[in-house]
Amino acid sequence: MANIQVLIVEDEPLIAEDICEHLSNVDYSVLAIAYNKSQALKVLEQQIPDMILLDINLGGNLDGIEIAHLINQKYQVPFIFLTSYAHKSILDQAKVTWPMGYIVKPFSEKDLFSSIEIALYNFSQNARPHNLNLERINQVLLSPLTEKEFQALQDIYQGLTNKQMAEKQFVTVNTIKTHLKNLYDKLEVGSRSEAMAKLRNLIT
């Protein structure tokens, strides 16, 4: 579960499965597919993803915008809007929810991946505490982080995937997963987004 976990909120099953297939080609994990607002909220109550791909128009309503407001209020997770609509009135409603991106259907696999990577980077930079250093973190943790675990944490704040971390550090993806598991255990969290939220509360 150390991969970047994505929640797909899309009411058209074929599009949702297409997105799922694209994500499975790289080191992203699909946490769940929700086809409507109630399913999306149920998933969020059970587990917090690292990224949400959120269709604005669910079942003929702009439920995606309502979900976006709730994400900002309660979960603080980056999300990208997916939509077939590019009307100014809808854009005006969508932009005030501060999405990390906006993809108009139909979109390519390249568009999807580049949007996710940029979104993860921008969100993690905004969430990064000003005084993020190993000594400061270890002052507030019962089990101190190692240098390798701190490096993994820094890479999370760069929005890197497990594969990108492994290439940067010249280690295997399994080694990265081990570092992330140890990091999550010490922070008592289950995902990247929860790790960032926990640190923000601990050292700010």
NULOMI-119757 format. One record per residue (C-alpha): residue number from 0; x, y, z. Coordinates in pm, whole numbers. Example, Ala and Ser with C-alpha at 12.3 -4.5 7.8 and 13.67 -1.06 7.14 Angstrom:
% NULOMI-119757
ATOM   nr       x       y       z
ATOM    0    1230    -450     780
ATOM    1    1367    -106     714
% end
This chain:
% NULOMI-119757
ATOM   nr       x       y       z
ATOM    0       0       0       0
ATOM    1     302     230     -28
ATOM    2     212     328    -385
ATOM    3      30     652    -457
ATOM    4    -337     568    -398
ATOM    5    -596     720    -629
ATOM    6    -973     741    -582
ATOM    7   -1163     760    -911
ATOM    8   -1503     930    -892
ATOM    9   -1665     883   -1233
ATOM   10   -2024     788   -1317
ATOM   11   -1946     630   -1655
ATOM   12   -1809     277   -1592
ATOM   13   -1622     252   -1924
ATOM   14   -1435     577   -1861
ATOM   15   -1363     474   -1502
ATOM   16   -1221     140   -1614
ATOM   17   -1014     313   -1882
ATOM   18    -862     543   -1621
ATOM   19    -801     244   -1395
ATOM   20    -615      66   -1674
ATOM   21    -400     372   -1743
ATOM   22    -305     401   -1376
ATOM   23    -218      32   -1350
ATOM   24      45      79   -1620
ATOM   25     257     281   -1376
ATOM   26     308     269   -1000
ATOM   27     -25     417    -898
ATOM   28    -276     209    -703
ATOM   29    -650     253    -755
ATOM   30    -795     273    -406
ATOM   31   -1152     250    -534
ATOM   32   -1391     354    -808
ATOM   33   -1697     548    -695
ATOM   34   -1981     600    -942
ATOM   35   -2176     858    -742
ATOM   36   -2154    1101    -453
ATOM   37   -2265     858    -181
ATOM   38   -2011     594    -286
ATOM   39   -1733     855    -294
ATOM   40   -1815     979      57
ATOM   41   -1829     623     188
ATOM   42   -1479     552      54
ATOM   43   -1343     873     206
ATOM   44   -1486     783     545
ATOM   45   -1299     451     536
ATOM   46    -962     549     388
ATOM   47    -795     868     270
ATOM   48    -641     853     -80
ATOM   49    -338    1047    -199
ATOM   50    -515    1182    -507
ATOM   51    -875    1204    -630
ATOM   52    -983    1212    -993
ATOM   53   -1324    1376    -965
ATOM   54   -1588    1402   -1235
ATOM   55   -1780    1727   -1196
ATOM   56   -2105    1594   -1345
ATOM   57   -2229    1284   -1161
ATOM   58   -2567    1148   -1264
ATOM   59   -2673    1473   -1429
ATOM   60   -2585    1688   -1126
ATOM   61   -2280    1893   -1033
ATOM   62   -2216    1664    -735
ATOM   63   -1842    1670    -804
ATOM   64   -1829    2033    -693
ATOM   65   -2011    1946    -369
ATOM   66   -1763    1664    -307
ATOM   67   -1475    1904    -376
ATOM   68   -1595    2145    -107
ATOM   69   -1614    1856     142
ATOM   70   -1264    1736      48
ATOM   71   -1127    2082     126
ATOM   72   -1316    2111     454
ATOM   73   -1252    1765     594
ATOM   74    -981    1572     410
ATOM   75    -732    1815     250
ATOM   76    -648    1580     -39
ATOM   77    -544    1701    -386
ATOM   78    -802    1646    -659
ATOM   79    -826    1692   -1034
ATOM   80   -1158    1763   -1199
ATOM   81   -1263    1546   -1494
ATOM   82   -1542    1681   -1711
ATOM   83   -1700    1691   -2053
ATOM   84   -1811    2046   -1981
ATOM   85   -1597    2353   -2028
ATOM   86   -1865    2622   -1996
ATOM   87   -1758    2935   -1813
ATOM   88   -2038    2911   -1558
ATOM   89   -1924    2563   -1455
ATOM   90   -1559    2666   -1454
ATOM   91   -1649    2957   -1225
ATOM   92   -1810    2715    -978
ATOM   93   -1525    2466   -1006
ATOM   94   -1230    2701    -968
ATOM   95   -1335    2831    -624
ATOM   96   -1283    2477    -487
ATOM   97    -910    2508    -565
ATOM   98    -860    2195    -778
ATOM   99    -503    2091    -853
ATOM  100    -597    2042   -1216
ATOM  101    -877    2029   -1469
ATOM  102    -897    1773   -1752
ATOM  103   -1157    1795   -2027
ATOM  104   -1275    1464   -2173
ATOM  105   -1170    1294   -2389
ATOM  106    -813    1301   -2262
ATOM  107    -501    1101   -2341
ATOM  108    -297     885   -2106
ATOM  109     -18    1143   -2135
ATOM  110    -256    1423   -2029
ATOM  111    -370    1216   -1731
ATOM  112     -21    1134   -1604
ATOM  113     122    1482   -1651
ATOM  114    -177    1634   -1471
ATOM  115    -142    1393   -1178
ATOM  116     233    1452   -1143
ATOM  117     196    1830   -1151
ATOM  118     -94    1815    -906
ATOM  119      95    1597    -658
ATOM  120     399    1824    -674
ATOM  121     204    2148    -633
ATOM  122      -4    2011    -347
ATOM  123     295    1868    -161
ATOM  124     489    2193    -194
ATOM  125     195    2387     -51
ATOM  126     166    2136     236
ATOM  127     539    2134     316
ATOM  128     619    2279     662
ATOM  129     880    2556     658
ATOM  130    1093    2387     924
ATOM  131    1103    2038     774
ATOM  132    1427    1883     896
ATOM  133    1518    1551    1054
ATOM  134    1617    1691    1393
ATOM  135    1293    1889    1430
ATOM  136    1077    1591    1331
ATOM  137    1255    1352    1566
ATOM  138    1195    1587    1856
ATOM  139     821    1516    1831
ATOM  140     824    1144    1744
ATOM  141     850     854    1988
ATOM  142    1042     649    1730
ATOM  143    1295     867    1544
ATOM  144    1321     855    1166
ATOM  145    1637     727    1000
ATOM  146    1817     924     728
ATOM  147    1668     692     463
ATOM  148    1316     736     597
ATOM  149    1362    1112     605
ATOM  150    1485    1100     245
ATOM  151    1168     911     151
ATOM  152     965    1179     329
ATOM  153    1142    1454     135
ATOM  154    1070    1269    -189
ATOM  155     702    1255     -95
ATOM  156     709    1633     -72
ATOM  157     854    1637    -424
ATOM  158     550    1441    -543
ATOM  159     765    1150    -660
ATOM  160     626     803    -731
ATOM  161     792     495    -581
ATOM  162     966     425    -913
ATOM  163    1097     781    -934
ATOM  164    1222     757    -574
ATOM  165    1402     431    -651
ATOM  166    1571     577    -960
ATOM  167    1677     888    -769
ATOM  168    1824     691    -479
ATOM  169    1965     404    -692
ATOM  170    1772     138    -498
ATOM  171    1489    -102    -577
ATOM  172    1121     -14    -556
ATOM  173    1086    -275    -280
ATOM  174    1350     -91     -76
ATOM  175    1152     231    -117
ATOM  176     835      52      -7
ATOM  177    1016     -71     305
ATOM  178    1130     283     391
ATOM  179     778     415     336
ATOM  180     623     141     550
ATOM  181     862     223     834
ATOM  182     792     593     790
ATOM  183     416     538     802
ATOM  184     447     315    1109
ATOM  185     646     577    1299
ATOM  186     404     854    1202
ATOM  187     107     623    1269
ATOM  188     -48     695     928
ATOM  189    -148     487     627
ATOM  190     -78     705     324
ATOM  191     130     993     185
ATOM  192    -149    1246     229
ATOM  193    -197    1141     591
ATOM  194     178    1166     651
ATOM  195     183    1525     525
ATOM  196    -122    1615     733
ATOM  197      28    1455    1045
ATOM  198     358    1642    1007
ATOM  199     180    1969     944
ATOM  200      -1    1927    1275
ATOM  201     308    1812    1463
ATOM  202     564    2074    1367
ATOM  203     366    2386    1277
% end
